[in-house]
Amino acid sequence: METELEFKTLLAEFLIENGISQSEFARKIGVKHGLVNDWLRGKAKPGFDSLRAMVKAFNVPAEYFLCLKDDYC
């Protein structure tokens, strides 16, 4: 079994693939830029409300940010 991606890696790839800055991402989901920076450095992970906001703001399945399907991980 392959090692699952860490959230920080998944988020970094999402930002790059979609051409979104940390600041824009933070603004769209309603969190502070510093929090997104902490996620990208692996110092913290998003909670339910932040994950829900990501799904709604970027119209992606929850499985994507939760790395629940091989298609996303």
PDB file of N, CA, C and O in Angstrom:
ATOM      1  N   MET A   1       0.843  -1.188   0.000  1.00  0.00           N
ATOM      2  CA  MET A   1       0.000   0.000   0.000  1.00  0.00           C
ATOM      3  C   MET A   1       0.886   1.249   0.000  1.00  0.00           C
ATOM      4  O   MET A   1       1.858   1.334   0.751  1.00  0.00           O
ATOM      5  N   GLU A   2       0.537   2.207  -0.847  1.00  0.00           N
ATOM      6  CA  GLU A   2       1.310   3.440  -0.925  1.00  0.00           C
ATOM      7  C   GLU A   2       1.049   4.306   0.297  1.00  0.00           C
ATOM      8  O   GLU A   2      -0.014   4.230   0.913  1.00  0.00           O
ATOM      9  N   THR A   3       2.023   5.121   0.634  1.00  0.00           N
ATOM     10  CA  THR A   3       1.865   6.055   1.737  1.00  0.00           C
ATOM     11  C   THR A   3       0.922   7.175   1.302  1.00  0.00           C
ATOM     12  O   THR A   3       1.075   7.734   0.216  1.00  0.00           O
ATOM     13  N   GLU A   4      -0.038   7.495   2.141  1.00  0.00           N
ATOM     14  CA  GLU A   4      -0.964   8.569   1.822  1.00  0.00           C
ATOM     15  C   GLU A   4      -0.254   9.910   1.924  1.00  0.00           C
ATOM     16  O   GLU A   4       0.653  10.098   2.734  1.00  0.00           O
ATOM     17  N   LEU A   5      -0.687  10.821   1.092  1.00  0.00           N
ATOM     18  CA  LEU A   5      -0.138  12.168   1.134  1.00  0.00           C
ATOM     19  C   LEU A   5      -0.499  12.830   2.457  1.00  0.00           C
ATOM     20  O   LEU A   5      -1.587  12.620   2.992  1.00  0.00           O
ATOM     21  N   GLU A   6       0.414  13.620   2.971  1.00  0.00           N
ATOM     22  CA  GLU A   6       0.099  14.454   4.125  1.00  0.00           C
ATOM     23  C   GLU A   6      -0.731  15.626   3.626  1.00  0.00           C
ATOM     24  O   GLU A   6      -0.640  16.014   2.461  1.00  0.00           O
ATOM     25  N   PHE A   7      -1.541  16.185   4.515  1.00  0.00           N
ATOM     26  CA  PHE A   7      -2.390  17.300   4.109  1.00  0.00           C
ATOM     27  C   PHE A   7      -1.554  18.449   3.553  1.00  0.00           C
ATOM     28  O   PHE A   7      -1.952  19.074   2.570  1.00  0.00           O
ATOM     29  N   LYS A   8      -0.411  18.739   4.156  1.00  0.00           N
ATOM     30  CA  LYS A   8       0.409  19.861   3.693  1.00  0.00           C
ATOM     31  C   LYS A   8       0.832  19.669   2.235  1.00  0.00           C
ATOM     32  O   LYS A   8       0.871  20.635   1.473  1.00  0.00           O
ATOM     33  N   THR A   9       1.144  18.447   1.845  1.00  0.00           N
ATOM     34  CA  THR A   9       1.543  18.165   0.469  1.00  0.00           C
ATOM     35  C   THR A   9       0.355  18.274  -0.462  1.00  0.00           C
ATOM     36  O   THR A   9       0.455  18.852  -1.544  1.00  0.00           O
ATOM     37  N   LEU A  10      -0.761  17.723  -0.046  1.00  0.00           N
ATOM     38  CA  LEU A  10      -1.975  17.783  -0.851  1.00  0.00           C
ATOM     39  C   LEU A  10      -2.391  19.230  -1.084  1.00  0.00           C
ATOM     40  O   LEU A  10      -2.745  19.598  -2.204  1.00  0.00           O
ATOM     41  N   LEU A  11      -2.355  20.048  -0.050  1.00  0.00           N
ATOM     42  CA  LEU A  11      -2.739  21.450  -0.173  1.00  0.00           C
ATOM     43  C   LEU A  11      -1.768  22.208  -1.077  1.00  0.00           C
ATOM     44  O   LEU A  11      -2.192  22.990  -1.927  1.00  0.00           O
ATOM     45  N   ALA A  12      -0.487  21.981  -0.898  1.00  0.00           N
ATOM     46  CA  ALA A  12       0.510  22.656  -1.731  1.00  0.00           C
ATOM     47  C   ALA A  12       0.286  22.321  -3.206  1.00  0.00           C
ATOM     48  O   ALA A  12       0.342  23.206  -4.060  1.00  0.00           O
ATOM     49  N   GLU A  13       0.035  21.053  -3.503  1.00  0.00           N
ATOM     50  CA  GLU A  13      -0.214  20.642  -4.884  1.00  0.00           C
ATOM     51  C   GLU A  13      -1.492  21.266  -5.416  1.00  0.00           C
ATOM     52  O   GLU A  13      -1.545  21.677  -6.575  1.00  0.00           O
ATOM     53  N   PHE A  14      -2.528  21.341  -4.580  1.00  0.00           N
ATOM     54  CA  PHE A  14      -3.787  21.958  -4.997  1.00  0.00           C
ATOM     55  C   PHE A  14      -3.573  23.422  -5.367  1.00  0.00           C
ATOM     56  O   PHE A  14      -4.075  23.886  -6.391  1.00  0.00           O
ATOM     57  N   LEU A  15      -2.829  24.148  -4.537  1.00  0.00           N
ATOM     58  CA  LEU A  15      -2.582  25.567  -4.806  1.00  0.00           C
ATOM     59  C   LEU A  15      -1.819  25.752  -6.112  1.00  0.00           C
ATOM     60  O   LEU A  15      -2.163  26.619  -6.917  1.00  0.00           O
ATOM     61  N   ILE A  16      -0.797  24.949  -6.323  1.00  0.00           N
ATOM     62  CA  ILE A  16       0.012  25.053  -7.542  1.00  0.00           C
ATOM     63  C   ILE A  16      -0.814  24.697  -8.774  1.00  0.00           C
ATOM     64  O   ILE A  16      -0.820  25.435  -9.760  1.00  0.00           O
ATOM     65  N   GLU A  17      -1.506  23.569  -8.714  1.00  0.00           N
ATOM     66  CA  GLU A  17      -2.290  23.105  -9.860  1.00  0.00           C
ATOM     67  C   GLU A  17      -3.392  24.069 -10.249  1.00  0.00           C
ATOM     68  O   GLU A  17      -3.784  24.135 -11.414  1.00  0.00           O
ATOM     69  N   ASN A  18      -3.893  24.818  -9.276  1.00  0.00           N
ATOM     70  CA  ASN A  18      -4.993  25.745  -9.541  1.00  0.00           C
ATOM     71  C   ASN A  18      -4.555  27.202  -9.615  1.00  0.00           C
ATOM     72  O   ASN A  18      -5.386  28.093  -9.790  1.00  0.00           O
ATOM     73  N   GLY A  19      -3.258  27.446  -9.484  1.00  0.00           N
ATOM     74  CA  GLY A  19      -2.737  28.805  -9.573  1.00  0.00           C
ATOM     75  C   GLY A  19      -3.308  29.741  -8.521  1.00  0.00           C
ATOM     76  O   GLY A  19      -3.607  30.901  -8.805  1.00  0.00           O
ATOM     77  N   ILE A  20      -3.455  29.232  -7.311  1.00  0.00           N
ATOM     78  CA  ILE A  20      -4.052  30.007  -6.221  1.00  0.00           C
ATOM     79  C   ILE A  20      -2.975  30.322  -5.185  1.00  0.00           C
ATOM     80  O   ILE A  20      -2.223  29.441  -4.768  1.00  0.00           O
ATOM     81  N   SER A  21      -2.912  31.572  -4.780  1.00  0.00           N
ATOM     82  CA  SER A  21      -1.959  31.950  -3.732  1.00  0.00           C
ATOM     83  C   SER A  21      -2.517  31.550  -2.367  1.00  0.00           C
ATOM     84  O   SER A  21      -3.714  31.304  -2.215  1.00  0.00           O
ATOM     85  N   GLN A  22      -1.634  31.489  -1.388  1.00  0.00           N
ATOM     86  CA  GLN A  22      -2.062  31.204  -0.020  1.00  0.00           C
ATOM     87  C   GLN A  22      -3.072  32.236   0.457  1.00  0.00           C
ATOM     88  O   GLN A  22      -4.062  31.896   1.106  1.00  0.00           O
ATOM     89  N   SER A  23      -2.819  33.489   0.133  1.00  0.00           N
ATOM     90  CA  SER A  23      -3.711  34.569   0.572  1.00  0.00           C
ATOM     91  C   SER A  23      -5.089  34.445  -0.055  1.00  0.00           C
ATOM     92  O   SER A  23      -6.103  34.634   0.617  1.00  0.00           O
ATOM     93  N   GLU A  24      -5.125  34.127  -1.347  1.00  0.00           N
ATOM     94  CA  GLU A  24      -6.410  33.973  -2.030  1.00  0.00           C
ATOM     95  C   GLU A  24      -7.174  32.778  -1.466  1.00  0.00           C
ATOM     96  O   GLU A  24      -8.383  32.851  -1.246  1.00  0.00           O
ATOM     97  N   PHE A  25      -6.463  31.688  -1.237  1.00  0.00           N
ATOM     98  CA  PHE A  25      -7.084  30.495  -0.663  1.00  0.00           C
ATOM     99  C   PHE A  25      -7.684  30.828   0.699  1.00  0.00           C
ATOM    100  O   PHE A  25      -8.833  30.489   0.983  1.00  0.00           O
ATOM    101  N   ALA A  26      -6.895  31.497   1.536  1.00  0.00           N
ATOM    102  CA  ALA A  26      -7.358  31.868   2.880  1.00  0.00           C
ATOM    103  C   ALA A  26      -8.598  32.750   2.805  1.00  0.00           C
ATOM    104  O   ALA A  26      -9.562  32.539   3.541  1.00  0.00           O
ATOM    105  N   ARG A  27      -8.569  33.734   1.916  1.00  0.00           N
ATOM    106  CA  ARG A  27      -9.707  34.647   1.774  1.00  0.00           C
ATOM    107  C   ARG A  27     -10.958  33.891   1.347  1.00  0.00           C
ATOM    108  O   ARG A  27     -12.041  34.133   1.879  1.00  0.00           O
ATOM    109  N   LYS A  28     -10.815  32.980   0.395  1.00  0.00           N
ATOM    110  CA  LYS A  28     -11.977  32.252  -0.125  1.00  0.00           C
ATOM    111  C   LYS A  28     -12.613  31.323   0.904  1.00  0.00           C
ATOM    112  O   LYS A  28     -13.813  31.059   0.844  1.00  0.00           O
ATOM    113  N   ILE A  29     -11.819  30.829   1.841  1.00  0.00           N
ATOM    114  CA  ILE A  29     -12.407  29.926   2.839  1.00  0.00           C
ATOM    115  C   ILE A  29     -12.631  30.611   4.186  1.00  0.00           C
ATOM    116  O   ILE A  29     -13.130  29.994   5.127  1.00  0.00           O
ATOM    117  N   GLY A  30     -12.267  31.873   4.271  1.00  0.00           N
ATOM    118  CA  GLY A  30     -12.567  32.648   5.474  1.00  0.00           C
ATOM    119  C   GLY A  30     -11.659  32.399   6.660  1.00  0.00           C
ATOM    120  O   GLY A  30     -12.100  32.431   7.809  1.00  0.00           O
ATOM    121  N   VAL A  31     -10.372  32.147   6.376  1.00  0.00           N
ATOM    122  CA  VAL A  31      -9.405  31.993   7.463  1.00  0.00           C
ATOM    123  C   VAL A  31      -8.251  32.973   7.244  1.00  0.00           C
ATOM    124  O   VAL A  31      -8.140  33.582   6.181  1.00  0.00           O
ATOM    125  N   LYS A  32      -7.410  33.118   8.241  1.00  0.00           N
ATOM    126  CA  LYS A  32      -6.254  34.003   8.121  1.00  0.00           C
ATOM    127  C   LYS A  32      -5.145  33.324   7.328  1.00  0.00           C
ATOM    128  O   LYS A  32      -4.979  32.105   7.368  1.00  0.00           O
ATOM    129  N   HIS A  33      -4.396  34.144   6.611  1.00  0.00           N
ATOM    130  CA  HIS A  33      -3.285  33.642   5.799  1.00  0.00           C
ATOM    131  C   HIS A  33      -2.308  32.825   6.639  1.00  0.00           C
ATOM    132  O   HIS A  33      -1.797  31.804   6.180  1.00  0.00           O
ATOM    133  N   GLY A  34      -2.050  33.265   7.856  1.00  0.00           N
ATOM    134  CA  GLY A  34      -1.116  32.559   8.732  1.00  0.00           C
ATOM    135  C   GLY A  34      -1.541  31.133   9.027  1.00  0.00           C
ATOM    136  O   GLY A  34      -0.699  30.254   9.206  1.00  0.00           O
ATOM    137  N   LEU A  35      -2.852  30.900   9.077  1.00  0.00           N
ATOM    138  CA  LEU A  35      -3.354  29.549   9.325  1.00  0.00           C
ATOM    139  C   LEU A  35      -3.050  28.649   8.127  1.00  0.00           C
ATOM    140  O   LEU A  35      -2.629  27.505   8.301  1.00  0.00           O
ATOM    141  N   VAL A  36      -3.258  29.156   6.929  1.00  0.00           N
ATOM    142  CA  VAL A  36      -2.931  28.385   5.721  1.00  0.00           C
ATOM    143  C   VAL A  36      -1.430  28.098   5.701  1.00  0.00           C
ATOM    144  O   VAL A  36      -1.008  26.998   5.344  1.00  0.00           O
ATOM    145  N   ASN A  37      -0.646  29.069   6.077  1.00  0.00           N
ATOM    146  CA  ASN A  37       0.806  28.878   6.145  1.00  0.00           C
ATOM    147  C   ASN A  37       1.155  27.760   7.134  1.00  0.00           C
ATOM    148  O   ASN A  37       2.018  26.928   6.856  1.00  0.00           O
ATOM    149  N   ASP A  38       0.487  27.746   8.275  1.00  0.00           N
ATOM    150  CA  ASP A  38       0.715  26.680   9.258  1.00  0.00           C
ATOM    151  C   ASP A  38       0.352  25.316   8.683  1.00  0.00           C
ATOM    152  O   ASP A  38       1.058  24.336   8.923  1.00  0.00           O
ATOM    153  N   TRP A  39      -0.736  25.242   7.929  1.00  0.00           N
ATOM    154  CA  TRP A  39      -1.123  23.980   7.293  1.00  0.00           C
ATOM    155  C   TRP A  39      -0.049  23.528   6.311  1.00  0.00           C
ATOM    156  O   TRP A  39       0.309  22.352   6.264  1.00  0.00           O
ATOM    157  N   LEU A  40       0.456  24.470   5.534  1.00  0.00           N
ATOM    158  CA  LEU A  40       1.464  24.134   4.521  1.00  0.00           C
ATOM    159  C   LEU A  40       2.797  23.719   5.143  1.00  0.00           C
ATOM    160  O   LEU A  40       3.556  22.965   4.534  1.00  0.00           O
ATOM    161  N   ARG A  41       3.083  24.202   6.338  1.00  0.00           N
ATOM    162  CA  ARG A  41       4.319  23.818   7.030  1.00  0.00           C
ATOM    163  C   ARG A  41       4.131  22.582   7.906  1.00  0.00           C
ATOM    164  O   ARG A  41       5.084  22.095   8.514  1.00  0.00           O
ATOM    165  N   GLY A  42       2.897  22.078   7.968  1.00  0.00           N
ATOM    166  CA  GLY A  42       2.626  20.891   8.774  1.00  0.00           C
ATOM    167  C   GLY A  42       2.519  21.175  10.258  1.00  0.00           C
ATOM    168  O   GLY A  42       2.553  20.250  11.070  1.00  0.00           O
ATOM    169  N   LYS A  43       2.390  22.452  10.627  1.00  0.00           N
ATOM    170  CA  LYS A  43       2.294  22.813  12.044  1.00  0.00           C
ATOM    171  C   LYS A  43       0.878  22.639  12.580  1.00  0.00           C
ATOM    172  O   LYS A  43       0.674  22.563  13.791  1.00  0.00           O
ATOM    173  N   ALA A  44      -0.098  22.577  11.678  1.00  0.00           N
ATOM    174  CA  ALA A  44      -1.497  22.414  12.066  1.00  0.00           C
ATOM    175  C   ALA A  44      -2.228  21.751  10.908  1.00  0.00           C
ATOM    176  O   ALA A  44      -1.726  21.680   9.786  1.00  0.00           O
ATOM    177  N   LYS A  45      -3.420  21.272  11.210  1.00  0.00           N
ATOM    178  CA  LYS A  45      -4.292  20.695  10.190  1.00  0.00           C
ATOM    179  C   LYS A  45      -5.658  21.339  10.317  1.00  0.00           C
ATOM    180  O   LYS A  45      -6.055  21.730  11.415  1.00  0.00           O
ATOM    181  N   PRO A  46      -6.379  21.455   9.220  1.00  0.00           N
ATOM    182  CA  PRO A  46      -7.680  22.112   9.280  1.00  0.00           C
ATOM    183  C   PRO A  46      -8.713  21.277  10.030  1.00  0.00           C
ATOM    184  O   PRO A  46      -8.673  20.047  10.023  1.00  0.00           O
ATOM    185  N   GLY A  47      -9.625  21.974  10.667  1.00  0.00           N
ATOM    186  CA  GLY A  47     -10.744  21.325  11.344  1.00  0.00           C
ATOM    187  C   GLY A  47     -11.926  21.191  10.401  1.00  0.00           C
ATOM    188  O   GLY A  47     -11.843  21.536   9.222  1.00  0.00           O
ATOM    189  N   PHE A  48     -13.007  20.694  10.930  1.00  0.00           N
ATOM    190  CA  PHE A  48     -14.211  20.441  10.149  1.00  0.00           C
ATOM    191  C   PHE A  48     -14.697  21.677   9.402  1.00  0.00           C
ATOM    192  O   PHE A  48     -14.961  21.608   8.202  1.00  0.00           O
ATOM    193  N   ASP A  49     -14.818  22.807  10.099  1.00  0.00           N
ATOM    194  CA  ASP A  49     -15.362  24.014   9.466  1.00  0.00           C
ATOM    195  C   ASP A  49     -14.490  24.476   8.302  1.00  0.00           C
ATOM    196  O   ASP A  49     -15.009  24.904   7.271  1.00  0.00           O
ATOM    197  N   SER A  50     -13.182  24.395   8.459  1.00  0.00           N
ATOM    198  CA  SER A  50     -12.276  24.803   7.384  1.00  0.00           C
ATOM    199  C   SER A  50     -12.359  23.843   6.210  1.00  0.00           C
ATOM    200  O   SER A  50     -12.373  24.277   5.058  1.00  0.00           O
ATOM    201  N   LEU A  51     -12.416  22.549   6.480  1.00  0.00           N
ATOM    202  CA  LEU A  51     -12.545  21.572   5.402  1.00  0.00           C
ATOM    203  C   LEU A  51     -13.857  21.773   4.648  1.00  0.00           C
ATOM    204  O   LEU A  51     -13.897  21.703   3.420  1.00  0.00           O
ATOM    205  N   ARG A  52     -14.907  22.019   5.385  1.00  0.00           N
ATOM    206  CA  ARG A  52     -16.213  22.265   4.751  1.00  0.00           C
ATOM    207  C   ARG A  52     -16.141  23.502   3.866  1.00  0.00           C
ATOM    208  O   ARG A  52     -16.683  23.505   2.761  1.00  0.00           O
ATOM    209  N   ALA A  53     -15.483  24.545   4.339  1.00  0.00           N
ATOM    210  CA  ALA A  53     -15.344  25.774   3.553  1.00  0.00           C
ATOM    211  C   ALA A  53     -14.531  25.522   2.284  1.00  0.00           C
ATOM    212  O   ALA A  53     -14.841  26.090   1.237  1.00  0.00           O
ATOM    213  N   MET A  54     -13.501  24.683   2.356  1.00  0.00           N
ATOM    214  CA  MET A  54     -12.692  24.355   1.175  1.00  0.00           C
ATOM    215  C   MET A  54     -13.541  23.655   0.120  1.00  0.00           C
ATOM    216  O   MET A  54     -13.485  23.988  -1.064  1.00  0.00           O
ATOM    217  N   VAL A  55     -14.320  22.691   0.565  1.00  0.00           N
ATOM    218  CA  VAL A  55     -15.173  21.931  -0.346  1.00  0.00           C
ATOM    219  C   VAL A  55     -16.156  22.858  -1.058  1.00  0.00           C
ATOM    220  O   VAL A  55     -16.351  22.757  -2.269  1.00  0.00           O
ATOM    221  N   LYS A  56     -16.771  23.758  -0.296  1.00  0.00           N
ATOM    222  CA  LYS A  56     -17.758  24.673  -0.867  1.00  0.00           C
ATOM    223  C   LYS A  56     -17.113  25.724  -1.766  1.00  0.00           C
ATOM    224  O   LYS A  56     -17.626  26.014  -2.847  1.00  0.00           O
ATOM    225  N   ALA A  57     -16.004  26.287  -1.333  1.00  0.00           N
ATOM    226  CA  ALA A  57     -15.372  27.379  -2.076  1.00  0.00           C
ATOM    227  C   ALA A  57     -14.781  26.922  -3.404  1.00  0.00           C
ATOM    228  O   ALA A  57     -14.792  27.669  -4.383  1.00  0.00           O
ATOM    229  N   PHE A  58     -14.268  25.703  -3.438  1.00  0.00           N
ATOM    230  CA  PHE A  58     -13.561  25.243  -4.632  1.00  0.00           C
ATOM    231  C   PHE A  58     -14.288  24.122  -5.363  1.00  0.00           C
ATOM    232  O   PHE A  58     -13.768  23.563  -6.328  1.00  0.00           O
ATOM    233  N   ASN A  59     -15.482  23.797  -4.903  1.00  0.00           N
ATOM    234  CA  ASN A  59     -16.329  22.810  -5.566  1.00  0.00           C
ATOM    235  C   ASN A  59     -15.577  21.501  -5.840  1.00  0.00           C
ATOM    236  O   ASN A  59     -15.589  20.973  -6.952  1.00  0.00           O
ATOM    237  N   VAL A  60     -14.931  21.005  -4.800  1.00  0.00           N
ATOM    238  CA  VAL A  60     -14.237  19.722  -4.893  1.00  0.00           C
ATOM    239  C   VAL A  60     -14.857  18.769  -3.873  1.00  0.00           C
ATOM    240  O   VAL A  60     -15.364  19.211  -2.842  1.00  0.00           O
ATOM    241  N   PRO A  61     -14.819  17.475  -4.152  1.00  0.00           N
ATOM    242  CA  PRO A  61     -15.378  16.522  -3.182  1.00  0.00           C
ATOM    243  C   PRO A  61     -14.590  16.532  -1.876  1.00  0.00           C
ATOM    244  O   PRO A  61     -13.382  16.770  -1.876  1.00  0.00           O
ATOM    245  N   ALA A  62     -15.259  16.279  -0.790  1.00  0.00           N
ATOM    246  CA  ALA A  62     -14.589  16.211   0.515  1.00  0.00           C
ATOM    247  C   ALA A  62     -13.480  15.168   0.503  1.00  0.00           C
ATOM    248  O   ALA A  62     -12.461  15.326   1.174  1.00  0.00           O
ATOM    249  N   GLU A  63     -13.683  14.112  -0.255  1.00  0.00           N
ATOM    250  CA  GLU A  63     -12.683  13.048  -0.337  1.00  0.00           C
ATOM    251  C   GLU A  63     -11.333  13.573  -0.806  1.00  0.00           C
ATOM    252  O   GLU A  63     -10.290  13.027  -0.446  1.00  0.00           O
ATOM    253  N   TYR A  64     -11.353  14.628  -1.606  1.00  0.00           N
ATOM    254  CA  TYR A  64     -10.100  15.196  -2.115  1.00  0.00           C
ATOM    255  C   TYR A  64      -9.232  15.691  -0.960  1.00  0.00           C
ATOM    256  O   TYR A  64      -8.093  15.253  -0.801  1.00  0.00           O
ATOM    257  N   PHE A  65      -9.773  16.599  -0.160  1.00  0.00           N
ATOM    258  CA  PHE A  65      -8.990  17.183   0.924  1.00  0.00           C
ATOM    259  C   PHE A  65      -8.752  16.206   2.072  1.00  0.00           C
ATOM    260  O   PHE A  65      -7.841  16.401   2.878  1.00  0.00           O
ATOM    261  N   LEU A  66      -9.563  15.161   2.148  1.00  0.00           N
ATOM    262  CA  LEU A  66      -9.389  14.148   3.190  1.00  0.00           C
ATOM    263  C   LEU A  66      -8.540  12.977   2.700  1.00  0.00           C
ATOM    264  O   LEU A  66      -8.198  12.084   3.475  1.00  0.00           O
ATOM    265  N   CYS A  67      -8.206  12.988   1.419  1.00  0.00           N
ATOM    266  CA  CYS A  67      -7.358  11.938   0.820  1.00  0.00           C
ATOM    267  C   CYS A  67      -7.983  10.556   1.048  1.00  0.00           C
ATOM    268  O   CYS A  67      -7.311   9.624   1.490  1.00  0.00           O
ATOM    269  N   LEU A  68      -9.272  10.444   0.738  1.00  0.00           N
ATOM    270  CA  LEU A  68      -9.979   9.194   0.996  1.00  0.00           C
ATOM    271  C   LEU A  68     -10.057   8.264  -0.203  1.00  0.00           C
ATOM    272  O   LEU A  68     -10.388   7.088  -0.050  1.00  0.00           O
ATOM    273  N   LYS A  69      -9.759   8.770  -1.387  1.00  0.00           N
ATOM    274  CA  LYS A  69      -9.810   7.937  -2.590  1.00  0.00           C
ATOM    275  C   LYS A  69      -8.460   7.956  -3.269  1.00  0.00           C
ATOM    276  O   LYS A  69      -7.770   8.976  -3.272  1.00  0.00           O
ATOM    277  N   ASP A  70      -8.089   6.836  -3.840  1.00  0.00           N
ATOM    278  CA  ASP A  70      -6.808   6.742  -4.537  1.00  0.00           C
ATOM    279  C   ASP A  70      -6.699   7.770  -5.661  1.00  0.00           C
ATOM    280  O   ASP A  70      -5.599   8.219  -5.980  1.00  0.00           O
ATOM    281  N   ASP A  71      -7.823   8.143  -6.260  1.00  0.00           N
ATOM    282  CA  ASP A  71      -7.814   9.137  -7.332  1.00  0.00           C
ATOM    283  C   ASP A  71      -7.246  10.468  -6.880  1.00  0.00           C
ATOM    284  O   ASP A  71      -6.714  11.226  -7.691  1.00  0.00           O
ATOM    285  N   TYR A  72      -7.352  10.757  -5.600  1.00  0.00           N
ATOM    286  CA  TYR A  72      -6.932  12.047  -5.070  1.00  0.00           C
ATOM    287  C   TYR A  72      -5.607  11.991  -4.323  1.00  0.00           C
ATOM    288  O   TYR A  72      -4.994  13.031  -4.084  1.00  0.00           O
ATOM    289  N   CYS A  73      -5.159  10.814  -3.954  1.00  0.00           N
ATOM    290  CA  CYS A  73      -3.976  10.716  -3.088  1.00  0.00           C
ATOM    291  C   CYS A  73      -2.769  10.203  -3.815  1.00  0.00           C
ATOM    292  O   CYS A  73      -1.701  10.066  -3.219  1.00  0.00           O
TER     293      CYS A  73
END
